Amino acid sequence: MPHAPAGDAHDVVSGIASAFLSGAVNWRDSSLHYNLGAPPTTVSTALYALGLDANVYLINDGLAGRAILAEAAVSRILSELAGVAANEARGLFVFGGTGTIAYSIRCGLAKSTPDLAQDGIDKRSFVAITEEAHFSHARSSRWLGLGDSQILVLPANEDRTTDVDGAIALIDERVAQGGRLATLLVNGGTTYDHGVDDVPRFRGYLEELAAREGWDYRPHLHVDSVIGWEWLFFRGHDFDSTSAFDSRTRVLLREQAELVESALGNADSWGVDFHKGAGCCPIDCSMVMFNDGRDLGYLNGHGRLDEMHQLASELSVASPADHTLETSRAGAKALAALGTLHSLGRDGYQAVLGGLVEAAQRFRAVVAEYPDMQIENTYSRGYQSMVRIFPPELSQSSFRETERKGTGDEQRAFTEAVNAYHRAFVEWDERVRMSRQGPGPYYSFSGRFRVVESGAGLTGLKFYPTSPRLSNAEAEDAARVLADLKAEFDAVDR
């Protein structure tokens, strides 16, 4: 740290930017298929910057002024998009998608344990998460004081949605042993496959379970929709009268939109990440939505040992700090989200999301033309594609056809050999092309995106485009370049 102040602030900014921003991904780049980030709009970054420059604390109307209404405005827009009662729902901006999970778990714990603030977590309490859950589901549970023995993992179907029958059997078994289900976390658009669980059936089961056990509460039902919420912009859309996308894309958009609408309408709470995919906002910009705003009362963590600062409530009409873990919440995220919703509108968001889904379909179609490459998640209605590539000597193996369901040592050895080939290919491509910013797509690698019956984990090349600048032709070219790169790699003496 220097002793004297800088003579030119521009030199400080440019020096730090050039030193530490090199190597960061450019989410606006149409060649980027790297992972799930968002290309923020100029409006969202401008409002985010203004909120930071004004140093707005989203704690109460005394410190935030009218900026606190931006949070309420975004909450109302989201509730209307989801078709839930806008005058009853309530949303809070939180610390990323993990925050949406943590708040929902905390709400369920408070529902199931009335003396939670006094006595802490009941040893009988447990949460249920899905096999395809984001890792934040288990991590948030642990951070809130639940042990691994209090986290029940529910099985998945072949398409990676949750097996409802299997889930009910496991929950019933735990309850029969004296357990009290606090929160059930299900999916409303998984990270890899954009899978949506049968939330109406889960809700019906929880109502039946509470009545059967004589509980004075119903377990809290949270839908992790931090990606899936994007399809709400197609709620009520007339797909028959539009030709903006090809027929296959319109079918996928309609099906996914209907599933997401049903899921969120039957949830107690659900999550939104504006900083992922088609959300088009800077990180972090996440909101947890409660369809019944009265549930926020369960988040009030007041106990004998704490009192709210007078600025939080006594001098303010609105005091979200009563319900948030964070006192220092930045108002910038609310301004950015509201600005993007107003600048893009329904049509703009539809164009971004629909364009990504259509481009992904074009990419998958070209991959299918090559016998030594395949799409692993063909059932996905979303815009992420998991590509599995096979070395020439194993491409025609009979074990390839049985890779998901086959068992035995030979089957496992086949899968592990293909996995090793993936790692070698990615390391080679990173060394000779991607690290040198060569032409072609920039993708990421998943070391184990699912476990198959042989016990081996499947690796894959993850193509996750988020740039609205990606054209169908560029998506098709990305698949062809991948095939060319693979052929070049296969010719290398390894």
RODO-2510 file (C-alpha; in nm, 4 decimals, decimal comma):
residues 494
     n   res          X          Y          Z
     1     m     0,0000     0,0000     0,0000
     2     p     0,1452     0,3360    -0,0949
     3     h     0,1873     0,6131     0,1627
     4     a     0,0642     0,8985    -0,0539
     5     p    -0,2773     0,9228    -0,2221
     6     a    -0,2838     0,8536    -0,5940
     7     g    -0,2363     1,1541    -0,8130
     8     d    -0,4643     1,0184    -1,0848
     9     a    -0,7589     0,7930    -0,9989
    10     h    -0,7752     0,6834    -1,3627
    11     d    -0,4295     0,5304    -1,3339
    12     v    -0,5376     0,3312    -1,0274
    13     v    -0,8516     0,1991    -1,1939
    14     s    -0,6860     0,1129    -1,5239
    15     g    -0,3894    -0,0476    -1,3521
    16     i    -0,5982    -0,2710    -1,1274
    17     a    -0,8397    -0,3552    -1,4094
    18     s    -0,5629    -0,4600    -1,6467
    19     a    -0,3850    -0,6579    -1,3758
    20     f    -0,6807    -0,8473    -1,2320
    21     l    -0,9572    -0,8619    -1,4934
    22     s    -0,7449    -1,0370    -1,7544
    23     g    -0,8666    -1,3920    -1,7991
    24     a    -1,2201    -1,3198    -1,6825
    25     v    -1,4883    -1,4527    -1,9169
    26     n    -1,6895    -1,2193    -2,1371
    27     w    -2,0516    -1,3281    -2,1028
    28     r    -2,1507    -1,1127    -2,4019
    29     d    -1,9193    -1,3053    -2,6350
    30     s    -2,1210    -1,5329    -2,8654
    31     s    -1,8356    -1,7856    -2,8753
    32     l    -1,8604    -1,8360    -2,4977
    33     h    -2,0367    -2,1599    -2,4004
    34     y    -1,8500    -2,1801    -2,0740
    35     n    -2,1045    -2,1940    -1,7925
    36     l    -2,4119    -2,0351    -1,6447
    37     g    -2,3474    -1,6640    -1,6074
    38     a    -2,5376    -1,3706    -1,7501
    39     p    -2,4474    -1,0936    -1,9936
    40     p    -2,5763    -0,7878    -1,8027
    41     t    -2,7584    -0,5155    -1,9900
    42     t    -2,6165    -0,1654    -1,9984
    43     v    -2,9237    -0,0455    -1,8082
    44     s    -2,8674    -0,2956    -1,5272
    45     t    -2,4967    -0,2146    -1,4879
    46     a    -2,5674     0,1596    -1,4934
    47     l    -2,8314     0,1342    -1,2223
    48     y    -2,6175    -0,1081    -1,0231
    49     a    -2,3296     0,1382    -1,0356
    50     l    -2,5545     0,4284    -0,9341
    51     g    -2,6864     0,2280    -0,6403
    52     l    -2,3340     0,1516    -0,5270
    53     d    -2,2195     0,5096    -0,5769
    54     a    -2,5092     0,6358    -0,3658
    55     n    -2,4220     0,3573    -0,1167
    56     v    -2,7858     0,2578    -0,0714
    57     y    -2,8487     0,0231     0,2218
    58     l    -3,1606    -0,1828     0,1581
    59     i    -3,2446    -0,1951     0,5282
    60     n    -3,5267     0,0560     0,5705
    61     d    -3,6819     0,3611     0,4131
    62     g    -3,4662     0,5883     0,6263
    63     l    -3,1394     0,4768     0,4718
    64     a    -3,2700     0,3618     0,1345
    65     g    -3,5305     0,6291     0,0734
    66     r    -3,7672     0,5398    -0,2067
    67     a    -3,5126     0,2892    -0,3382
    68     i    -3,6658     0,0426    -0,0950
    69     l    -3,9766     0,0432    -0,3149
    70     a    -3,7710    -0,1050    -0,5995
    71     e    -3,7588    -0,4334    -0,4089
    72     a    -4,1357    -0,4298    -0,3654
    73     a    -4,1821    -0,3459    -0,7338
    74     v    -3,9682    -0,6400    -0,8500
    75     s    -4,1537    -0,8655    -0,6060
    76     r    -4,4872    -0,7588    -0,7518
    77     i    -4,3733    -0,8088    -1,1113
    78     l    -4,2477    -1,1600    -1,0358
    79     s    -4,5669    -1,2575    -0,8556
    80     e    -4,7765    -1,1367    -1,1492
    81     l    -4,5548    -1,3271    -1,3928
    82     a    -4,6064    -1,6420    -1,1856
    83     g    -4,9815    -1,5920    -1,1583
    84     v    -4,9835    -1,5719    -0,7779
    85     a    -5,1665    -1,3062    -0,5779
    86     a    -4,9483    -0,9975    -0,5985
    87     n    -5,1055    -0,8442    -0,2880
    88     e    -5,0171    -1,1542    -0,0852
    89     a    -4,6738    -1,2532    -0,2188
    90     r    -4,3530    -1,0967    -0,0965
    91     g    -3,9958    -1,1184    -0,2169
    92     l    -3,6606    -1,0318    -0,0628
    93     f    -3,3262    -0,9787    -0,2328
    94     v    -3,0695    -1,2122    -0,0786
    95     f    -2,7073    -1,3199    -0,1174
    96     g    -2,7259    -1,5237    -0,4367
    97     g    -2,9090    -1,8460    -0,5156
    98     t    -2,7643    -2,0049    -0,2023
    99     g    -2,9440    -1,7380    -0,0030
   100     t    -3,2793    -1,8344    -0,1544
   101     i    -3,2196    -2,1903    -0,0327
   102     a    -3,1032    -2,0847     0,3145
   103     y    -3,4061    -1,8629     0,3693
   104     s    -3,6464    -2,1398     0,2702
   105     i    -3,4804    -2,3939     0,5003
   106     r    -3,4883    -2,1466     0,7874
   107     c    -3,8580    -2,0816     0,7241
   108     g    -3,9379    -2,4540     0,7372
   109     l    -3,7365    -2,5045     1,0555
   110     a    -3,9294    -2,2243     1,2239
   111     k    -4,2619    -2,3712     1,1102
   112     s    -4,1788    -2,7151     1,2462
   113     t    -4,0154    -2,5913     1,5677
   114     p    -4,2100    -2,3049     1,7317
   115     d    -3,9400    -2,2626     1,9999
   116     l    -3,6561    -2,2503     1,7473
   117     a    -3,5314    -1,9080     1,8618
   118     q    -3,5157    -2,0282     2,2225
   119     d    -3,4094    -2,3914     2,1986
   120     g    -3,2448    -2,4286     1,8595
   121     i    -3,2976    -2,7065     1,6054
   122     d    -3,4965    -3,0087     1,7171
   123     k    -3,2911    -3,3268     1,6659
   124     r    -3,5975    -3,4831     1,5053
   125     s    -3,6074    -3,2175     1,2333
   126     f    -3,4835    -3,3000     0,8846
   127     v    -3,4886    -3,1511     0,5376
   128     a    -3,5321    -3,3421     0,2124
   129     i    -3,3327    -3,2520    -0,0983
   130     t    -3,3163    -3,4169    -0,4385
   131     e    -3,0439    -3,6259    -0,5955
   132     e    -3,0161    -3,3611    -0,8666
   133     a    -3,0030    -3,0737    -0,6172
   134     h    -2,7485    -2,7982    -0,6515
   135     f    -2,4721    -2,8427    -0,3937
   136     s    -2,5992    -2,5332    -0,2101
   137     h    -2,8989    -2,7321    -0,0815
   138     a    -2,6835    -2,9530     0,1382
   139     r    -2,4354    -2,6765     0,2153
   140     s    -2,7051    -2,4348     0,3326
   141     s    -2,8517    -2,7072     0,5522
   142     r    -2,5154    -2,7576     0,7186
   143     w    -2,4564    -2,3851     0,7634
   144     l    -2,7933    -2,3612     0,9398
   145     g    -2,6891    -2,6276     1,1881
   146     l    -2,8317    -2,9457     1,0361
   147     g    -2,6062    -3,2485     1,0237
   148     d    -2,5784    -3,4862     0,7317
   149     s    -2,8018    -3,7315     0,9204
   150     q    -3,0748    -3,4658     0,9016
   151     i    -3,0482    -3,4278     0,5229
   152     l    -3,2541    -3,6841     0,3316
   153     v    -3,1603    -3,7274    -0,0366
   154     l    -3,4456    -3,8221    -0,2702
   155     p    -3,3872    -4,0396    -0,5814
   156     a    -3,3983    -3,9208    -0,9426
   157     n    -3,5625    -4,0569    -1,2554
   158     e    -3,3766    -4,1239    -1,5793
   159     d    -3,4529    -3,7676    -1,6985
   160     r    -3,3088    -3,6375    -1,3685
   161     t    -3,6407    -3,5186    -1,2284
   162     t    -3,7245    -3,6454    -0,8810
   163     d    -3,8856    -3,9873    -0,8420
   164     v    -4,1979    -3,8881    -0,6484
   165     d    -4,2933    -4,2415    -0,5442
   166     g    -3,9411    -4,3124    -0,4232
   167     a    -3,9297    -3,9774    -0,2439
   168     i    -4,2575    -4,0385    -0,0625
   169     a    -4,1400    -4,3812     0,0518
   170     l    -3,8176    -4,2387     0,1965
   171     i    -3,9897    -3,9487     0,3723
   172     d    -4,2580    -4,1766     0,5155
   173     e    -3,9884    -4,4088     0,6469
   174     r    -3,8049    -4,1226     0,8208
   175     v    -4,1292    -3,9873     0,9684
   176     a    -4,2219    -4,3353     1,0961
   177     q    -3,8902    -4,3294     1,2828
   178     g    -3,9927    -4,0100     1,4600
   179     g    -3,8600    -3,7503     1,2136
   180     r    -4,0285    -3,4155     1,1508
   181     l    -3,9917    -3,2846     0,7974
   182     a    -3,9166    -2,9125     0,8080
   183     t    -3,8507    -2,8226     0,4437
   184     l    -3,8810    -3,0110     0,1169
   185     l    -3,6540    -2,8682    -0,1533
   186     v    -3,7455    -2,9655    -0,5106
   187     n    -3,6394    -2,8439    -0,8533
   188     g    -3,8004    -2,5933    -1,0837
   189     g    -3,5313    -2,6028    -1,3519
   190     t    -3,2097    -2,7857    -1,2687
   191     t    -2,8699    -2,6435    -1,3592
   192     y    -2,7722    -2,9041    -1,6174
   193     d    -3,0987    -3,0355    -1,7575
   194     h    -3,3529    -2,7656    -1,6643
   195     g    -3,5682    -3,0420    -1,5133
   196     v    -3,8894    -2,9480    -1,3325
   197     d    -4,0294    -3,1735    -1,0604
   198     d    -4,3955    -3,2660    -1,0113
   199     v    -4,4550    -2,9914    -0,7541
   200     p    -4,8379    -3,0214    -0,7406
   201     r    -4,8061    -3,3849    -0,6410
   202     f    -4,5452    -3,3036    -0,3781
   203     r    -4,7718    -3,0331    -0,2341
   204     g    -5,0632    -3,2733    -0,2123
   205     y    -4,8438    -3,5272    -0,0382
   206     l    -4,7226    -3,2739     0,2206
   207     e    -5,0812    -3,1748     0,3004
   208     e    -5,1757    -3,5412     0,3439
   209     l    -4,8642    -3,6070     0,5530
   210     a    -4,9346    -3,3191     0,7925
   211     a    -5,2962    -3,4301     0,8374
   212     r    -5,1991    -3,7944     0,8874
   213     e    -4,9372    -3,7133     1,1506
   214     g    -5,1509    -3,4547     1,3265
   215     w    -4,8844    -3,1860     1,2855
   216     d    -4,9845    -2,8262     1,3511
   217     y    -4,7842    -2,7187     1,0482
   218     r    -4,7332    -2,8270     0,6891
   219     p    -4,3691    -2,8750     0,5843
   220     h    -4,2379    -2,5834     0,3833
   221     l    -4,2186    -2,6512     0,0091
   222     h    -3,9447    -2,4634    -0,1750
   223     v    -3,8860    -2,4800    -0,5496
   224     d    -3,5330    -2,4058    -0,6637
   225     s    -3,6201    -2,2085    -0,9749
   226     v    -3,3255    -1,9704    -0,9923
   227     i    -3,2913    -2,0698    -1,3589
   228     g    -3,6397    -2,1991    -1,4380
   229     w    -3,8114    -1,8716    -1,3461
   230     e    -3,7003    -1,7324    -1,6840
   231     w    -3,9759    -1,9298    -1,8573
   232     l    -4,2381    -1,7223    -1,6725
   233     f    -4,2030    -1,4631    -1,9469
   234     f    -4,3828    -1,7097    -2,1760
   235     r    -4,6743    -1,7585    -1,9362
   236     g    -4,9943    -1,7089    -2,1352
   237     h    -4,8008    -1,6584    -2,4597
   238     d    -4,9832    -1,7466    -2,7818
   239     f    -4,7323    -1,9844    -2,9399
   240     d    -4,9671    -2,0682    -3,2271
   241     s    -4,9659    -1,7152    -3,3649
   242     t    -4,5925    -1,6501    -3,3453
   243     s    -4,3236    -1,7514    -3,5897
   244     a    -4,0341    -1,5996    -3,3947
   245     f    -3,8870    -1,9476    -3,3362
   246     d    -3,8969    -2,2775    -3,5205
   247     s    -4,1721    -2,5265    -3,4423
   248     r    -3,9563    -2,7540    -3,2267
   249     t    -3,8416    -2,4615    -3,0114
   250     r    -4,1993    -2,3397    -2,9655
   251     v    -4,3025    -2,6834    -2,8376
   252     l    -4,0160    -2,6897    -2,5881
   253     l    -4,0843    -2,3358    -2,4683
   254     r    -4,4554    -2,4054    -2,4230
   255     e    -4,3970    -2,7298    -2,2319
   256     q    -4,1350    -2,5794    -2,0032
   257     a    -4,3379    -2,2645    -1,9376
   258     e    -4,6396    -2,4709    -1,8337
   259     l    -4,4291    -2,6874    -1,6013
   260     v    -4,2635    -2,3866    -1,4390
   261     e    -4,5923    -2,2023    -1,3917
   262     s    -4,7470    -2,5069    -1,2242
   263     a    -4,4412    -2,5592    -1,0050
   264     l    -4,4188    -2,2033    -0,8773
   265     g    -4,7913    -2,1680    -0,8291
   266     n    -4,7882    -2,4665    -0,5932
   267     a    -4,4762    -2,3651    -0,4023
   268     d    -4,4503    -2,1911    -0,0683
   269     s    -4,1336    -2,0179    -0,1826
   270     w    -3,9140    -2,0099    -0,4923
   271     g    -3,5885    -1,8567    -0,6057
   272     v    -3,4859    -1,6140    -0,8803
   273     d    -3,1355    -1,5413    -1,0066
   274     f    -3,1273    -1,2388    -1,2322
   275     h    -2,7522    -1,2913    -1,2712
   276     k    -2,7832    -1,6281    -1,4455
   277     g    -2,8684    -1,7176    -1,8045
   278     a    -3,1311    -1,4913    -1,9547
   279     g    -3,1642    -1,2814    -1,6368
   280     c    -2,9303    -1,0175    -1,7824
   281     c    -2,8171    -0,8581    -1,4525
   282     p    -2,4847    -0,8275    -1,2670
   283     i    -2,3910    -1,0660    -0,9893
   284     d    -2,5293    -1,0953    -0,7336
   285     c    -2,8939    -1,0244    -0,7960
   286     s    -3,1122    -1,2914    -0,6354
   287     m    -3,4598    -1,2853    -0,4846
   288     v    -3,6481    -1,5382    -0,2743
   289     m    -4,0232    -1,5209    -0,3328
   290     f    -4,2854    -1,6255    -0,0759
   291     n    -4,6292    -1,6824    -0,2245
   292     d    -4,7784    -1,6053     0,1170
   293     g    -4,6032    -1,2997     0,2567
   294     r    -4,7044    -1,3990     0,6080
   295     d    -4,4318    -1,6646     0,5913
   296     l    -4,1805    -1,3850     0,6381
   297     g    -4,2844    -1,3871     1,0018
   298     y    -4,1066    -1,7213     1,0376
   299     l    -3,7819    -1,5527     0,9314
   300     n    -3,7920    -1,3106     1,2209
   301     g    -3,4918    -1,4257     1,4197
   302     h    -3,5573    -1,2126     1,7269
   303     g    -3,4806    -1,3847     2,0547
   304     r    -3,4043    -1,2858     2,4119
   305     l    -3,0468    -1,1885     2,3317
   306     d    -3,0961    -0,9345     2,0544
   307     e    -3,2888    -0,6191     1,9877
   308     m    -3,3193    -0,4495     1,6535
   309     h    -3,1336    -0,1227     1,6134
   310     q    -3,3703     0,1740     1,6279
   311     l    -3,2862     0,2673     1,2690
   312     a    -3,4217    -0,0654     1,1508
   313     s    -3,7756    -0,0337     1,2728
   314     e    -3,8575     0,2533     1,5061
   315     l    -3,7843     0,5245     1,2518
   316     s    -3,9067     0,3438     0,9411
   317     v    -4,2378     0,2374     0,7963
   318     a    -4,0751    -0,0463     0,5997
   319     s    -3,8168    -0,2604     0,7763
   320     p    -3,7080    -0,5657     0,5735
   321     a    -3,4219    -0,6092     0,8215
   322     d    -3,6813    -0,7754     1,0476
   323     h    -3,6802    -1,0695     0,8070
   324     t    -3,3303    -1,0755     0,6593
   325     l    -3,0064    -1,2267     0,7786
   326     e    -2,8222    -0,9417     0,6090
   327     t    -2,8276    -0,5961     0,7573
   328     s    -2,5982    -0,4535     0,4915
   329     r    -2,7988    -0,5398     0,1813
   330     a    -2,7040    -0,3364    -0,1224
   331     g    -2,9921    -0,1534    -0,2858
   332     a    -2,8090    -0,1732    -0,6191
   333     k    -2,9401    -0,5223    -0,6983
   334     a    -3,3043    -0,4145    -0,6694
   335     l    -3,2440    -0,1169    -0,8989
   336     a    -3,0607    -0,3342    -1,1539
   337     a    -3,3342    -0,5985    -1,1640
   338     l    -3,6140    -0,3440    -1,1942
   339     g    -3,4297    -0,1581    -1,4677
   340     t    -3,3755    -0,4736    -1,6712
   341     l    -3,7370    -0,5840    -1,6368
   342     h    -3,8513    -0,2464    -1,7654
   343     s    -3,5896    -0,2107    -2,0402
   344     l    -3,6301    -0,5583    -2,1919
   345     g    -3,9978    -0,6184    -2,1209
   346     r    -4,1680    -0,9509    -2,1855
   347     d    -4,0845    -0,9481    -2,5546
   348     g    -3,7168    -0,8799    -2,4940
   349     y    -3,6829    -1,1571    -2,2396
   350     q    -3,8706    -1,3954    -2,4701
   351     a    -3,6313    -1,3127    -2,7526
   352     v    -3,3247    -1,3786    -2,5355
   353     l    -3,4481    -1,7029    -2,3806
   354     g    -3,6135    -1,8389    -2,6931
   355     g    -3,3029    -1,7609    -2,8956
   356     l    -3,0835    -1,9578    -2,6546
   357     v    -3,3159    -2,2595    -2,6588
   358     e    -3,3358    -2,2575    -3,0387
   359     a    -2,9584    -2,2212    -3,0740
   360     a    -2,9080    -2,5152    -2,8371
   361     q    -3,1375    -2,7288    -3,0514
   362     r    -2,9377    -2,6406    -3,3639
   363     f    -2,6132    -2,7239    -3,1812
   364     r    -2,7467    -3,0634    -3,0689
   365     a    -2,8697    -3,1475    -3,4184
   366     v    -2,5226    -3,0966    -3,5668
   367     v    -2,3538    -3,2953    -3,2866
   368     a    -2,5873    -3,5841    -3,3695
   369     e    -2,4408    -3,5967    -3,7211
   370     y    -2,1083    -3,7246    -3,5862
   371     p    -2,0968    -4,0903    -3,4792
   372     d    -1,8205    -4,0353    -3,2238
   373     m    -2,0073    -3,7600    -3,0343
   374     q    -2,3444    -3,7601    -2,8600
   375     i    -2,5696    -3,5381    -2,6511
   376     e    -2,6280    -3,6901    -2,3088
   377     n    -2,9300    -3,4802    -2,2086
   378     t    -3,1464    -3,4960    -2,5199
   379     y    -3,4563    -3,4825    -2,2978
   380     s    -3,3683    -3,1325    -2,1748
   381     r    -3,5948    -2,8450    -2,2781
   382     g    -3,3302    -2,5935    -2,1832
   383     y    -3,0204    -2,4463    -2,3415
   384     q    -2,7391    -2,6429    -2,1770
   385     s    -2,5974    -2,9386    -2,3696
   386     m    -2,3752    -3,2080    -2,2217
   387     v    -2,1573    -3,3547    -2,4967
   388     r    -1,9854    -3,6903    -2,4569
   389     i    -1,7092    -3,7729    -2,7022
   390     f    -1,5588    -4,1164    -2,7682
   391     p    -1,2071    -4,2131    -2,8757
   392     p    -1,1857    -4,3896    -3,2138
   393     e    -1,0918    -4,7243    -3,0611
   394     l    -1,3981    -4,7238    -2,8305
   395     s    -1,6552    -4,5479    -3,0468
   396     q    -1,8036    -4,8735    -3,1789
   397     s    -1,7846    -5,0665    -2,8519
   398     s    -2,1008    -5,2430    -2,7368
   399     f    -2,0399    -5,0958    -2,3915
   400     r    -2,1229    -4,7537    -2,5330
   401     e    -2,4863    -4,8561    -2,5816
   402     t    -2,5165    -4,9805    -2,2227
   403     e    -2,3158    -4,7072    -2,0525
   404     r    -2,6020    -4,5707    -1,8426
   405     k    -2,7571    -4,8990    -1,7324
   406     g    -2,4763    -5,1529    -1,7697
   407     t    -2,3038    -5,2998    -1,4658
   408     g    -1,9879    -5,4955    -1,4008
   409     d    -1,6157    -5,4285    -1,4081
   410     e    -1,5849    -5,4209    -1,7875
   411     q    -1,8634    -5,1655    -1,8188
   412     r    -1,7072    -4,9468    -1,5513
   413     a    -1,3637    -4,9770    -1,7146
   414     f    -1,5111    -4,8610    -2,0464
   415     t    -1,6678    -4,5537    -1,8876
   416     e    -1,3503    -4,4646    -1,6988
   417     a    -1,1462    -4,4974    -2,0191
   418     v    -1,3802    -4,2586    -2,2005
   419     n    -1,3634    -4,0241    -1,9018
   420     a    -0,9836    -4,0197    -1,9230
   421     y    -1,0113    -3,9416    -2,2956
   422     h    -1,2330    -3,6419    -2,2137
   423     r    -0,9837    -3,5033    -1,9659
   424     a    -0,6963    -3,5448    -2,2089
   425     f    -0,8918    -3,3719    -2,4860
   426     v    -0,9887    -3,0754    -2,2671
   427     e    -0,6317    -3,0338    -2,1389
   428     w    -0,5024    -3,0417    -2,4967
   429     d    -0,7634    -2,7940    -2,6251
   430     e    -0,6990    -2,5609    -2,3330
   431     r    -0,3251    -2,5722    -2,3987
   432     v    -0,3245    -2,5298    -2,7765
   433     r    -0,6315    -2,3126    -2,8358
   434     m    -0,8499    -2,1812    -2,5549
   435     s    -0,5719    -2,0401    -2,3344
   436     r    -0,4346    -1,8666    -2,6431
   437     q    -0,7740    -1,7206    -2,7306
   438     g    -0,7887    -1,9122    -3,0542
   439     p    -1,1007    -1,9273    -3,2719
   440     g    -1,3905    -2,1534    -3,1842
   441     p    -1,6205    -2,2149    -2,8887
   442     y    -1,5118    -2,1806    -2,5273
   443     y    -1,6771    -2,4508    -2,3183
   444     s    -1,6276    -2,6037    -1,9740
   445     f    -1,5808    -2,9541    -1,8417
   446     s    -1,7845    -3,1553    -1,5942
   447     g    -1,5887    -3,4268    -1,4179
   448     r    -1,9033    -3,6084    -1,3047
   449     f    -2,2402    -3,4787    -1,4086
   450     r    -2,4151    -3,8020    -1,3203
   451     v    -2,3395    -4,1461    -1,1780
   452     v    -2,4360    -4,4524    -1,3830
   453     e    -2,5316    -4,8036    -1,2730
   454     s    -2,1754    -4,9337    -1,2900
   455     g    -2,0822    -4,6843    -1,0195
   456     a    -1,8705    -4,4690    -1,2500
   457     g    -1,9340    -4,1008    -1,2973
   458     l    -1,9872    -3,9642    -1,6488
   459     t    -1,7685    -3,6784    -1,7615
   460     g    -1,8779    -3,4439    -2,0362
   461     l    -1,8105    -3,1240    -2,2272
   462     k    -2,0523    -2,8611    -2,1010
   463     f    -2,1852    -2,6201    -2,3620
   464     y    -2,3853    -2,3515    -2,1829
   465     p    -2,4364    -2,0449    -2,4039
   466     t    -2,5871    -1,7335    -2,2441
   467     s    -2,5047    -1,4571    -2,4912
   468     p    -2,8073    -1,3096    -2,6734
   469     r    -2,5681    -1,2425    -2,9606
   470     l    -2,5373    -1,6146    -3,0376
   471     s    -2,6975    -1,6930    -3,3738
   472     n    -2,8250    -2,0302    -3,4905
   473     a    -2,5490    -2,0416    -3,7504
   474     e    -2,2825    -1,9773    -3,4861
   475     a    -2,4300    -2,2528    -3,2670
   476     e    -2,4113    -2,4970    -3,5569
   477     d    -2,0553    -2,3873    -3,6328
   478     a    -1,9580    -2,4491    -3,2695
   479     a    -2,0555    -2,8143    -3,3064
   480     r    -1,8615    -2,8489    -3,6323
   481     v    -1,5530    -2,6840    -3,4853
   482     l    -1,5743    -2,9245    -3,1907
   483     a    -1,5786    -3,2163    -3,4335
   484     d    -1,2784    -3,0750    -3,6201
   485     l    -1,0890    -3,0260    -3,2950
   486     k    -1,1641    -3,3812    -3,1910
   487     a    -1,0362    -3,5145    -3,5236
   488     e    -0,7185    -3,3093    -3,4828
   489     f    -0,6727    -3,4407    -3,1294
   490     d    -0,7272    -3,7996    -3,2418
   491     a    -0,4436    -3,7574    -3,4919
   492     v    -0,2027    -3,6515    -3,2174
   493     d     0,0396    -3,9176    -3,0989
   494     r    -0,0691    -3,9693    -2,7377
***
